[in-house]
Structures are given as C-alpha cells and as structure tokens.
Amino acid sequence: MFLVVLAKEKLEPQWGWLKEASQTHWRILFGIFITIFLAVLFFPRRVGNAMDWLLDHTFVLFGPKEDEKDSE
C-alpha cells in the first residue's frame, strides 16, 4: 500500500496531461460510439459486409499461406 501511495505522489506531475486529455476525448469517443450504433441500426447489411471484409483481411494473416495449403 505504501508503494502505491509513493508511486502516485512521484508520478502525479507526469500524468497531469492524461487527466486533461481524458476530459476532452470522451466526447469524441462517445460520438464515434453513437455513429457506429446508428450505422448498425440503419444499415445493418452494409455494416455486416464491412465487418466481413475487415475480418477476412485481418485474419488472413494468421491462416496458412498459399504454398502451404493442401492441394487435392
């Protein structure tokens, strides 16, 4: 417990910018959340297509490579 209090006192001046940034950016994050929510509500098929494309192109990095696939 003593180490936590000591670390807080020692690092508080360095983390002052984080308090200011978090106050400003919550509005931006809330706006992004509302935009995504409305997009899913009004355009579910388009959002689904976009998510399919994103997942296909993201997780292809973890799958087998073209030369490693089984050819029948």
mmCIF file of the N, C-alpha and C atoms, coordinates in Angstrom:
data_MODEL
# 
_entry.id   MODEL 
# 
loop_
_atom_site.group_PDB 
_atom_site.id 
_atom_site.type_symbol 
_atom_site.label_atom_id 
_atom_site.label_alt_id 
_atom_site.label_comp_id 
_atom_site.label_asym_id 
_atom_site.label_entity_id 
_atom_site.label_seq_id 
_atom_site.pdbx_PDB_ins_code 
_atom_site.Cartn_x 
_atom_site.Cartn_y 
_atom_site.Cartn_z 
_atom_site.occupancy 
_atom_site.B_iso_or_equiv 
_atom_site.pdbx_formal_charge 
_atom_site.auth_seq_id 
_atom_site.auth_comp_id 
_atom_site.auth_asym_id 
_atom_site.auth_atom_id 
_atom_site.pdbx_PDB_model_num 
ATOM 1   N N  . MET A 1 1  ? 0.833   -1.179  0.000   1.00 0.00 ? 1  MET A N  1 
ATOM 2   C CA . MET A 1 1  ? 0.000   0.000   0.000   1.00 0.00 ? 1  MET A CA 1 
ATOM 3   C C  . MET A 1 1  ? 0.884   1.250   0.000   1.00 0.00 ? 1  MET A C  1 
ATOM 4   N N  . PHE A 1 2  ? 1.949   1.199   0.774   1.00 0.00 ? 2  PHE A N  1 
ATOM 5   C CA . PHE A 1 2  ? 2.870   2.333   0.843   1.00 0.00 ? 2  PHE A CA 1 
ATOM 6   C C  . PHE A 1 2  ? 3.495   2.622   -0.520  1.00 0.00 ? 2  PHE A C  1 
ATOM 7   N N  . LEU A 1 3  ? 3.855   1.569   -1.248  1.00 0.00 ? 3  LEU A N  1 
ATOM 8   C CA . LEU A 1 3  ? 4.464   1.743   -2.568  1.00 0.00 ? 3  LEU A CA 1 
ATOM 9   C C  . LEU A 1 3  ? 3.489   2.362   -3.566  1.00 0.00 ? 3  LEU A C  1 
ATOM 10  N N  . VAL A 1 4  ? 2.221   2.021   -3.463  1.00 0.00 ? 4  VAL A N  1 
ATOM 11  C CA . VAL A 1 4  ? 1.220   2.602   -4.362  1.00 0.00 ? 4  VAL A CA 1 
ATOM 12  C C  . VAL A 1 4  ? 1.084   4.095   -4.089  1.00 0.00 ? 4  VAL A C  1 
ATOM 13  N N  . VAL A 1 5  ? 1.018   4.475   -2.832  1.00 0.00 ? 5  VAL A N  1 
ATOM 14  C CA . VAL A 1 5  ? 0.899   5.892   -2.473  1.00 0.00 ? 5  VAL A CA 1 
ATOM 15  C C  . VAL A 1 5  ? 2.155   6.645   -2.886  1.00 0.00 ? 5  VAL A C  1 
ATOM 16  N N  . LEU A 1 6  ? 3.297   6.058   -2.678  1.00 0.00 ? 6  LEU A N  1 
ATOM 17  C CA . LEU A 1 6  ? 4.561   6.695   -3.050  1.00 0.00 ? 6  LEU A CA 1 
ATOM 18  C C  . LEU A 1 6  ? 4.656   6.866   -4.574  1.00 0.00 ? 6  LEU A C  1 
ATOM 19  N N  . ALA A 1 7  ? 4.270   5.845   -5.302  1.00 0.00 ? 7  ALA A N  1 
ATOM 20  C CA . ALA A 1 7  ? 4.307   5.932   -6.765  1.00 0.00 ? 7  ALA A CA 1 
ATOM 21  C C  . ALA A 1 7  ? 3.328   6.983   -7.272  1.00 0.00 ? 7  ALA A C  1 
ATOM 22  N N  . LYS A 1 8  ? 2.170   7.076   -6.636  1.00 0.00 ? 8  LYS A N  1 
ATOM 23  C CA . LYS A 1 8  ? 1.179   8.063   -7.044  1.00 0.00 ? 8  LYS A CA 1 
ATOM 24  C C  . LYS A 1 8  ? 1.710   9.478   -6.829  1.00 0.00 ? 8  LYS A C  1 
ATOM 25  N N  . GLU A 1 9  ? 2.315   9.721   -5.709  1.00 0.00 ? 9  GLU A N  1 
ATOM 26  C CA . GLU A 1 9  ? 2.873   11.044  -5.416  1.00 0.00 ? 9  GLU A CA 1 
ATOM 27  C C  . GLU A 1 9  ? 4.038   11.368  -6.347  1.00 0.00 ? 9  GLU A C  1 
ATOM 28  N N  . LYS A 1 10 ? 4.825   10.370  -6.662  1.00 0.00 ? 10 LYS A N  1 
ATOM 29  C CA . LYS A 1 10 ? 6.003   10.583  -7.503  1.00 0.00 ? 10 LYS A CA 1 
ATOM 30  C C  . LYS A 1 10 ? 5.624   10.828  -8.962  1.00 0.00 ? 10 LYS A C  1 
ATOM 31  N N  . LEU A 1 11 ? 4.608   10.115  -9.470  1.00 0.00 ? 11 LEU A N  1 
ATOM 32  C CA . LEU A 1 11 ? 4.264   10.175  -10.883 1.00 0.00 ? 11 LEU A CA 1 
ATOM 33  C C  . LEU A 1 11 ? 3.116   11.124  -11.203 1.00 0.00 ? 11 LEU A C  1 
ATOM 34  N N  . GLU A 1 12 ? 2.483   11.693  -10.206 1.00 0.00 ? 12 GLU A N  1 
ATOM 35  C CA . GLU A 1 12 ? 1.328   12.549  -10.472 1.00 0.00 ? 12 GLU A CA 1 
ATOM 36  C C  . GLU A 1 12 ? 1.645   13.746  -11.368 1.00 0.00 ? 12 GLU A C  1 
ATOM 37  N N  . PRO A 1 13 ? 2.743   14.460  -11.196 1.00 0.00 ? 13 PRO A N  1 
ATOM 38  C CA . PRO A 1 13 ? 3.010   15.572  -12.113 1.00 0.00 ? 13 PRO A CA 1 
ATOM 39  C C  . PRO A 1 13 ? 3.201   15.128  -13.565 1.00 0.00 ? 13 PRO A C  1 
ATOM 40  N N  . GLN A 1 14 ? 3.735   13.943  -13.775 1.00 0.00 ? 14 GLN A N  1 
ATOM 41  C CA . GLN A 1 14 ? 3.957   13.448  -15.137 1.00 0.00 ? 14 GLN A CA 1 
ATOM 42  C C  . GLN A 1 14 ? 2.663   13.010  -15.798 1.00 0.00 ? 14 GLN A C  1 
ATOM 43  N N  . TRP A 1 15 ? 1.665   12.640  -15.013 1.00 0.00 ? 15 TRP A N  1 
ATOM 44  C CA . TRP A 1 15 ? 0.411   12.138  -15.556 1.00 0.00 ? 15 TRP A CA 1 
ATOM 45  C C  . TRP A 1 15 ? -0.671  13.211  -15.593 1.00 0.00 ? 15 TRP A C  1 
ATOM 46  N N  . GLY A 1 16 ? -0.317  14.448  -15.358 1.00 0.00 ? 16 GLY A N  1 
ATOM 47  C CA . GLY A 1 16 ? -1.296  15.534  -15.378 1.00 0.00 ? 16 GLY A CA 1 
ATOM 48  C C  . GLY A 1 16 ? -1.929  15.721  -16.736 1.00 0.00 ? 16 GLY A C  1 
ATOM 49  N N  . TRP A 1 17 ? -1.160  15.515  -17.795 1.00 0.00 ? 17 TRP A N  1 
ATOM 50  C CA . TRP A 1 17 ? -1.697  15.666  -19.146 1.00 0.00 ? 17 TRP A CA 1 
ATOM 51  C C  . TRP A 1 17 ? -2.774  14.635  -19.439 1.00 0.00 ? 17 TRP A C  1 
ATOM 52  N N  . LEU A 1 18 ? -2.693  13.460  -18.773 1.00 0.00 ? 18 LEU A N  1 
ATOM 53  C CA . LEU A 1 18 ? -3.669  12.415  -19.015 1.00 0.00 ? 18 LEU A CA 1 
ATOM 54  C C  . LEU A 1 18 ? -5.055  12.821  -18.519 1.00 0.00 ? 18 LEU A C  1 
ATOM 55  N N  . LYS A 1 19 ? -5.107  13.523  -17.403 1.00 0.00 ? 19 LYS A N  1 
ATOM 56  C CA . LYS A 1 19 ? -6.393  13.995  -16.889 1.00 0.00 ? 19 LYS A CA 1 
ATOM 57  C C  . LYS A 1 19 ? -7.026  14.988  -17.855 1.00 0.00 ? 19 LYS A C  1 
ATOM 58  N N  . GLU A 1 20 ? -6.230  15.906  -18.378 1.00 0.00 ? 20 GLU A N  1 
ATOM 59  C CA . GLU A 1 20 ? -6.747  16.894  -19.318 1.00 0.00 ? 20 GLU A CA 1 
ATOM 60  C C  . GLU A 1 20 ? -7.192  16.234  -20.617 1.00 0.00 ? 20 GLU A C  1 
ATOM 61  N N  . ALA A 1 21 ? -6.426  15.289  -21.112 1.00 0.00 ? 21 ALA A N  1 
ATOM 62  C CA . ALA A 1 21 ? -6.759  14.615  -22.370 1.00 0.00 ? 21 ALA A CA 1 
ATOM 63  C C  . ALA A 1 21 ? -8.016  13.778  -22.221 1.00 0.00 ? 21 ALA A C  1 
ATOM 64  N N  . SER A 1 22 ? -8.176  13.118  -21.089 1.00 0.00 ? 22 SER A N  1 
ATOM 65  C CA . SER A 1 22 ? -9.351  12.262  -20.915 1.00 0.00 ? 22 SER A CA 1 
ATOM 66  C C  . SER A 1 22 ? -10.625 13.095  -20.826 1.00 0.00 ? 22 SER A C  1 
ATOM 67  N N  . GLN A 1 23 ? -10.535 14.305  -20.318 1.00 0.00 ? 23 GLN A N  1 
ATOM 68  C CA . GLN A 1 23 ? -11.712 15.166  -20.255 1.00 0.00 ? 23 GLN A CA 1 
ATOM 69  C C  . GLN A 1 23 ? -12.153 15.603  -21.648 1.00 0.00 ? 23 GLN A C  1 
ATOM 70  N N  . THR A 1 24 ? -11.231 15.793  -22.536 1.00 0.00 ? 24 THR A N  1 
ATOM 71  C CA . THR A 1 24 ? -11.536 16.279  -23.870 1.00 0.00 ? 24 THR A CA 1 
ATOM 72  C C  . THR A 1 24 ? -11.968 15.157  -24.798 1.00 0.00 ? 24 THR A C  1 
ATOM 73  N N  . HIS A 1 25 ? -11.327 14.020  -24.723 1.00 0.00 ? 25 HIS A N  1 
ATOM 74  C CA . HIS A 1 25 ? -11.538 12.965  -25.704 1.00 0.00 ? 25 HIS A CA 1 
ATOM 75  C C  . HIS A 1 25 ? -12.751 12.093  -25.442 1.00 0.00 ? 25 HIS A C  1 
ATOM 76  N N  . TRP A 1 26 ? -13.387 12.182  -24.291 1.00 0.00 ? 26 TRP A N  1 
ATOM 77  C CA . TRP A 1 26 ? -14.549 11.342  -24.055 1.00 0.00 ? 26 TRP A CA 1 
ATOM 78  C C  . TRP A 1 26 ? -15.679 11.723  -24.989 1.00 0.00 ? 26 TRP A C  1 
ATOM 79  N N  . ARG A 1 27 ? -15.765 12.998  -25.365 1.00 0.00 ? 27 ARG A N  1 
ATOM 80  C CA . ARG A 1 27 ? -16.814 13.427  -26.291 1.00 0.00 ? 27 ARG A CA 1 
ATOM 81  C C  . ARG A 1 27 ? -16.585 12.823  -27.677 1.00 0.00 ? 27 ARG A C  1 
ATOM 82  N N  . ILE A 1 28 ? -15.340 12.771  -28.099 1.00 0.00 ? 28 ILE A N  1 
ATOM 83  C CA . ILE A 1 28 ? -15.022 12.187  -29.400 1.00 0.00 ? 28 ILE A CA 1 
ATOM 84  C C  . ILE A 1 28 ? -15.349 10.695  -29.398 1.00 0.00 ? 28 ILE A C  1 
ATOM 85  N N  . LEU A 1 29 ? -14.963 9.995   -28.345 1.00 0.00 ? 29 LEU A N  1 
ATOM 86  C CA . LEU A 1 29 ? -15.253 8.563   -28.260 1.00 0.00 ? 29 LEU A CA 1 
ATOM 87  C C  . LEU A 1 29 ? -16.759 8.306   -28.202 1.00 0.00 ? 29 LEU A C  1 
ATOM 88  N N  . PHE A 1 30 ? -17.489 9.142   -27.505 1.00 0.00 ? 30 PHE A N  1 
ATOM 89  C CA . PHE A 1 30 ? -18.942 8.992   -27.439 1.00 0.00 ? 30 PHE A CA 1 
ATOM 90  C C  . PHE A 1 30 ? -19.561 9.237   -28.811 1.00 0.00 ? 30 PHE A C  1 
ATOM 91  N N  . GLY A 1 31 ? -19.054 10.206  -29.545 1.00 0.00 ? 31 GLY A N  1 
ATOM 92  C CA . GLY A 1 31 ? -19.544 10.481  -30.888 1.00 0.00 ? 31 GLY A CA 1 
ATOM 93  C C  . GLY A 1 31 ? -19.290 9.317   -31.824 1.00 0.00 ? 31 GLY A C  1 
ATOM 94  N N  . ILE A 1 32 ? -18.116 8.695   -31.718 1.00 0.00 ? 32 ILE A N  1 
ATOM 95  C CA . ILE A 1 32 ? -17.802 7.523   -32.540 1.00 0.00 ? 32 ILE A CA 1 
ATOM 96  C C  . ILE A 1 32 ? -18.741 6.376   -32.190 1.00 0.00 ? 32 ILE A C  1 
ATOM 97  N N  . PHE A 1 33 ? -18.994 6.168   -30.908 1.00 0.00 ? 33 PHE A N  1 
ATOM 98  C CA . PHE A 1 33 ? -19.904 5.111   -30.472 1.00 0.00 ? 33 PHE A CA 1 
ATOM 99  C C  . PHE A 1 33 ? -21.309 5.340   -31.021 1.00 0.00 ? 33 PHE A C  1 
ATOM 100 N N  . ILE A 1 34 ? -21.817 6.551   -30.936 1.00 0.00 ? 34 ILE A N  1 
ATOM 101 C CA . ILE A 1 34 ? -23.155 6.859   -31.438 1.00 0.00 ? 34 ILE A CA 1 
ATOM 102 C C  . ILE A 1 34 ? -23.213 6.663   -32.955 1.00 0.00 ? 34 ILE A C  1 
ATOM 103 N N  . THR A 1 35 ? -22.169 7.069   -33.666 1.00 0.00 ? 35 THR A N  1 
ATOM 104 C CA . THR A 1 35 ? -22.130 6.895   -35.116 1.00 0.00 ? 35 THR A CA 1 
ATOM 105 C C  . THR A 1 35 ? -22.173 5.422   -35.493 1.00 0.00 ? 35 THR A C  1 
ATOM 106 N N  . ILE A 1 36 ? -21.396 4.600   -34.813 1.00 0.00 ? 36 ILE A N  1 
ATOM 107 C CA . ILE A 1 36 ? -21.395 3.161   -35.091 1.00 0.00 ? 36 ILE A CA 1 
ATOM 108 C C  . ILE A 1 36 ? -22.762 2.554   -34.758 1.00 0.00 ? 36 ILE A C  1 
ATOM 109 N N  . PHE A 1 37 ? -23.342 2.964   -33.647 1.00 0.00 ? 37 PHE A N  1 
ATOM 110 C CA . PHE A 1 37 ? -24.656 2.460   -33.247 1.00 0.00 ? 37 PHE A CA 1 
ATOM 111 C C  . PHE A 1 37 ? -25.718 2.801   -34.293 1.00 0.00 ? 37 PHE A C  1 
ATOM 112 N N  . LEU A 1 38 ? -25.720 4.042   -34.768 1.00 0.00 ? 38 LEU A N  1 
ATOM 113 C CA . LEU A 1 38 ? -26.700 4.449   -35.779 1.00 0.00 ? 38 LEU A CA 1 
ATOM 114 C C  . LEU A 1 38 ? -26.462 3.738   -37.106 1.00 0.00 ? 38 LEU A C  1 
ATOM 115 N N  . ALA A 1 39 ? -25.208 3.526   -37.460 1.00 0.00 ? 39 ALA A N  1 
ATOM 116 C CA . ALA A 1 39 ? -24.900 2.805   -38.701 1.00 0.00 ? 39 ALA A CA 1 
ATOM 117 C C  . ALA A 1 39 ? -25.420 1.374   -38.627 1.00 0.00 ? 39 ALA A C  1 
ATOM 118 N N  . VAL A 1 40 ? -25.227 0.717   -37.498 1.00 0.00 ? 40 VAL A N  1 
ATOM 119 C CA . VAL A 1 40 ? -25.718 -0.652  -37.337 1.00 0.00 ? 40 VAL A CA 1 
ATOM 120 C C  . VAL A 1 40 ? -27.243 -0.667  -37.337 1.00 0.00 ? 40 VAL A C  1 
ATOM 121 N N  . LEU A 1 41 ? -27.856 0.340   -36.756 1.00 0.00 ? 41 LEU A N  1 
ATOM 122 C CA . LEU A 1 41 ? -29.310 0.410   -36.680 1.00 0.00 ? 41 LEU A CA 1 
ATOM 123 C C  . LEU A 1 41 ? -29.934 0.638   -38.059 1.00 0.00 ? 41 LEU A C  1 
ATOM 124 N N  . PHE A 1 42 ? -29.389 1.561   -38.838 1.00 0.00 ? 42 PHE A N  1 
ATOM 125 C CA . PHE A 1 42 ? -29.997 1.929   -40.108 1.00 0.00 ? 42 PHE A CA 1 
ATOM 126 C C  . PHE A 1 42 ? -29.443 1.173   -41.314 1.00 0.00 ? 42 PHE A C  1 
ATOM 127 N N  . PHE A 1 43 ? -28.211 0.687   -41.236 1.00 0.00 ? 43 PHE A N  1 
ATOM 128 C CA . PHE A 1 43 ? -27.574 0.000   -42.361 1.00 0.00 ? 43 PHE A CA 1 
ATOM 129 C C  . PHE A 1 43 ? -26.944 -1.314  -41.917 1.00 0.00 ? 43 PHE A C  1 
ATOM 130 N N  . PRO A 1 44 ? -27.727 -2.257  -41.406 1.00 0.00 ? 44 PRO A N  1 
ATOM 131 C CA . PRO A 1 44 ? -27.127 -3.490  -40.869 1.00 0.00 ? 44 PRO A CA 1 
ATOM 132 C C  . PRO A 1 44 ? -26.419 -4.331  -41.935 1.00 0.00 ? 44 PRO A C  1 
ATOM 133 N N  . ARG A 1 45 ? -26.956 -4.377  -43.152 1.00 0.00 ? 45 ARG A N  1 
ATOM 134 C CA . ARG A 1 45 ? -26.335 -5.189  -44.185 1.00 0.00 ? 45 ARG A CA 1 
ATOM 135 C C  . ARG A 1 45 ? -24.989 -4.604  -44.603 1.00 0.00 ? 45 ARG A C  1 
ATOM 136 N N  . ARG A 1 46 ? -24.930 -3.285  -44.754 1.00 0.00 ? 46 ARG A N  1 
ATOM 137 C CA . ARG A 1 46 ? -23.667 -2.641  -45.140 1.00 0.00 ? 46 ARG A CA 1 
ATOM 138 C C  . ARG A 1 46 ? -22.605 -2.815  -44.053 1.00 0.00 ? 46 ARG A C  1 
ATOM 139 N N  . VAL A 1 47 ? -23.016 -2.670  -42.800 1.00 0.00 ? 47 VAL A N  1 
ATOM 140 C CA . VAL A 1 47 ? -22.066 -2.847  -41.694 1.00 0.00 ? 47 VAL A CA 1 
ATOM 141 C C  . VAL A 1 47 ? -21.606 -4.297  -41.634 1.00 0.00 ? 47 VAL A C  1 
ATOM 142 N N  . GLY A 1 48 ? -22.520 -5.224  -41.870 1.00 0.00 ? 48 GLY A N  1 
ATOM 143 C CA . GLY A 1 48 ? -22.145 -6.643  -41.905 1.00 0.00 ? 48 GLY A CA 1 
ATOM 144 C C  . GLY A 1 48 ? -21.150 -6.937  -43.009 1.00 0.00 ? 48 GLY A C  1 
ATOM 145 N N  . ASN A 1 49 ? -21.390 -6.365  -44.192 1.00 0.00 ? 49 ASN A N  1 
ATOM 146 C CA . ASN A 1 49 ? -20.443 -6.562  -45.301 1.00 0.00 ? 49 ASN A CA 1 
ATOM 147 C C  . ASN A 1 49 ? -19.077 -5.963  -44.965 1.00 0.00 ? 49 ASN A C  1 
ATOM 148 N N  . ALA A 1 50 ? -19.079 -4.799  -44.361 1.00 0.00 ? 50 ALA A N  1 
ATOM 149 C CA . ALA A 1 50 ? -17.817 -4.159  -43.983 1.00 0.00 ? 50 ALA A CA 1 
ATOM 150 C C  . ALA A 1 50 ? -17.082 -4.984  -42.933 1.00 0.00 ? 50 ALA A C  1 
ATOM 151 N N  . MET A 1 51 ? -17.806 -5.530  -41.963 1.00 0.00 ? 51 MET A N  1 
ATOM 152 C CA . MET A 1 51 ? -17.165 -6.349  -40.934 1.00 0.00 ? 51 MET A CA 1 
ATOM 153 C C  . MET A 1 51 ? -16.637 -7.654  -41.527 1.00 0.00 ? 51 MET A C  1 
ATOM 154 N N  . ASP A 1 52 ? -17.388 -8.256  -42.461 1.00 0.00 ? 52 ASP A N  1 
ATOM 155 C CA . ASP A 1 52 ? -16.891 -9.462  -43.124 1.00 0.00 ? 52 ASP A CA 1 
ATOM 156 C C  . ASP A 1 52 ? -15.587 -9.176  -43.857 1.00 0.00 ? 52 ASP A C  1 
ATOM 157 N N  . TRP A 1 53 ? -15.571 -8.081  -44.602 1.00 0.00 ? 53 TRP A N  1 
ATOM 158 C CA . TRP A 1 53 ? -14.360 -7.719  -45.342 1.00 0.00 ? 53 TRP A CA 1 
ATOM 159 C C  . TRP A 1 53 ? -13.197 -7.479  -44.388 1.00 0.00 ? 53 TRP A C  1 
ATOM 160 N N  . LEU A 1 54 ? -13.459 -6.744  -43.307 1.00 0.00 ? 54 LEU A N  1 
ATOM 161 C CA . LEU A 1 54 ? -12.409 -6.426  -42.342 1.00 0.00 ? 54 LEU A CA 1 
ATOM 162 C C  . LEU A 1 54 ? -11.863 -7.693  -41.689 1.00 0.00 ? 54 LEU A C  1 
ATOM 163 N N  . LEU A 1 55 ? -12.743 -8.589  -41.273 1.00 0.00 ? 55 LEU A N  1 
ATOM 164 C CA . LEU A 1 55 ? -12.291 -9.824  -40.641 1.00 0.00 ? 55 LEU A CA 1 
ATOM 165 C C  . LEU A 1 55 ? -11.566 -10.732 -41.629 1.00 0.00 ? 55 LEU A C  1 
ATOM 166 N N  . ASP A 1 56 ? -12.053 -10.803 -42.869 1.00 0.00 ? 56 ASP A N  1 
ATOM 167 C CA . ASP A 1 56 ? -11.363 -11.614 -43.870 1.00 0.00 ? 56 ASP A CA 1 
ATOM 168 C C  . ASP A 1 56 ? -9.947  -11.105 -44.126 1.00 0.00 ? 56 ASP A C  1 
ATOM 169 N N  . HIS A 1 57 ? -9.789  -9.807  -44.191 1.00 0.00 ? 57 HIS A N  1 
ATOM 170 C CA . HIS A 1 57 ? -8.471  -9.249  -44.490 1.00 0.00 ? 57 HIS A CA 1 
ATOM 171 C C  . HIS A 1 57 ? -7.577  -9.139  -43.246 1.00 0.00 ? 57 HIS A C  1 
ATOM 172 N N  . THR A 1 58 ? -8.171  -9.204  -42.073 1.00 0.00 ? 58 THR A N  1 
ATOM 173 C CA . THR A 1 58 ? -7.375  -9.155  -40.849 1.00 0.00 ? 58 THR A CA 1 
ATOM 174 C C  . THR A 1 58 ? -6.850  -10.533 -40.479 1.00 0.00 ? 58 THR A C  1 
ATOM 175 N N  . PHE A 1 59 ? -7.728  -11.522 -40.483 1.00 0.00 ? 59 PHE A N  1 
ATOM 176 C CA . PHE A 1 59 ? -7.330  -12.845 -40.015 1.00 0.00 ? 59 PHE A CA 1 
ATOM 177 C C  . PHE A 1 59 ? -6.692  -13.697 -41.086 1.00 0.00 ? 59 PHE A C  1 
ATOM 178 N N  . VAL A 1 60 ? -6.607  -13.208 -42.303 1.00 0.00 ? 60 VAL A N  1 
ATOM 179 C CA . VAL A 1 60 ? -5.888  -13.931 -43.337 1.00 0.00 ? 60 VAL A CA 1 
ATOM 180 C C  . VAL A 1 60 ? -4.394  -13.979 -42.989 1.00 0.00 ? 60 VAL A C  1 
ATOM 181 N N  . LEU A 1 61 ? -3.949  -13.057 -42.173 1.00 0.00 ? 61 LEU A N  1 
ATOM 182 C CA . LEU A 1 61 ? -2.552  -13.039 -41.759 1.00 0.00 ? 61 LEU A CA 1 
ATOM 183 C C  . LEU A 1 61 ? -2.192  -14.247 -40.903 1.00 0.00 ? 61 LEU A C  1 
ATOM 184 N N  . PHE A 1 62 ? -3.198  -14.815 -40.203 1.00 0.00 ? 62 PHE A N  1 
ATOM 185 C CA . PHE A 1 62 ? -2.941  -15.924 -39.296 1.00 0.00 ? 62 PHE A CA 1 
ATOM 186 C C  . PHE A 1 62 ? -3.180  -17.288 -39.935 1.00 0.00 ? 62 PHE A C  1 
ATOM 187 N N  . GLY A 1 63 ? -3.767  -17.312 -41.130 1.00 0.00 ? 63 GLY A N  1 
ATOM 188 C CA . GLY A 1 63 ? -4.086  -18.568 -41.797 1.00 0.00 ? 63 GLY A CA 1 
ATOM 189 C C  . GLY A 1 63 ? -2.891  -19.115 -42.546 1.00 0.00 ? 63 GLY A C  1 
ATOM 190 N N  . PRO A 1 64 ? -3.090  -20.267 -43.186 1.00 0.00 ? 64 PRO A N  1 
ATOM 191 C CA . PRO A 1 64 ? -1.998  -20.863 -43.966 1.00 0.00 ? 64 PRO A CA 1 
ATOM 192 C C  . PRO A 1 64 ? -1.714  -20.020 -45.206 1.00 0.00 ? 64 PRO A C  1 
ATOM 193 N N  . LYS A 1 65 ? -0.484  -20.033 -45.607 1.00 0.00 ? 65 LYS A N  1 
ATOM 194 C CA . LYS A 1 65 ? -0.083  -19.301 -46.802 1.00 0.00 ? 65 LYS A CA 1 
ATOM 195 C C  . LYS A 1 65 ? -0.467  -20.101 -48.035 1.00 0.00 ? 65 LYS A C  1 
ATOM 196 N N  . GLU A 1 66 ? -0.437  -19.453 -49.188 1.00 0.00 ? 66 GLU A N  1 
ATOM 197 C CA . GLU A 1 66 ? -0.850  -20.100 -50.438 1.00 0.00 ? 66 GLU A CA 1 
ATOM 198 C C  . GLU A 1 66 ? -0.037  -21.370 -50.714 1.00 0.00 ? 66 GLU A C  1 
ATOM 199 N N  . ASP A 1 67 ? 1.253   -21.344 -50.484 1.00 0.00 ? 67 ASP A N  1 
ATOM 200 C CA . ASP A 1 67 ? 2.094   -22.508 -50.785 1.00 0.00 ? 67 ASP A CA 1 
ATOM 201 C C  . ASP A 1 67 ? 1.981   -23.600 -49.735 1.00 0.00 ? 67 ASP A C  1 
ATOM 202 N N  . GLU A 1 68 ? 1.349   -23.306 -48.586 1.00 0.00 ? 68 GLU A N  1 
ATOM 203 C CA . GLU A 1 68 ? 1.204   -24.298 -47.527 1.00 0.00 ? 68 GLU A CA 1 
ATOM 204 C C  . GLU A 1 68 ? -0.154  -24.992 -47.569 1.00 0.00 ? 68 GLU A C  1 
ATOM 205 N N  . LYS A 1 69 ? -1.092  -24.513 -48.395 1.00 0.00 ? 69 LYS A N  1 
ATOM 206 C CA . LYS A 1 69 ? -2.419  -25.122 -48.471 1.00 0.00 ? 69 LYS A CA 1 
ATOM 207 C C  . LYS A 1 69 ? -2.326  -26.498 -49.106 1.00 0.00 ? 69 LYS A C  1 
ATOM 208 N N  . ASP A 1 70 ? -3.238  -27.372 -48.688 1.00 0.00 ? 70 ASP A N  1 
ATOM 209 C CA . ASP A 1 70 ? -3.300  -28.724 -49.285 1.00 0.00 ? 70 ASP A CA 1 
ATOM 210 C C  . ASP A 1 70 ? -3.949  -28.617 -50.648 1.00 0.00 ? 70 ASP A C  1 
ATOM 211 N N  . SER A 1 71 ? -3.316  -29.192 -51.626 1.00 0.00 ? 71 SER A N  1 
ATOM 212 C CA . SER A 1 71 ? -3.918  -29.227 -52.961 1.00 0.00 ? 71 SER A CA 1 
ATOM 213 C C  . SER A 1 71 ? -4.362  -30.651 -53.254 1.00 0.00 ? 71 SER A C  1 
ATOM 214 N N  . GLU A 1 72 ? -5.591  -30.783 -53.674 1.00 0.00 ? 72 GLU A N  1 
ATOM 215 C CA . GLU A 1 72 ? -6.135  -32.115 -53.927 1.00 0.00 ? 72 GLU A CA 1 
ATOM 216 C C  . GLU A 1 72 ? -6.194  -32.408 -55.379 1.00 0.00 ? 72 GLU A C  1 
# 
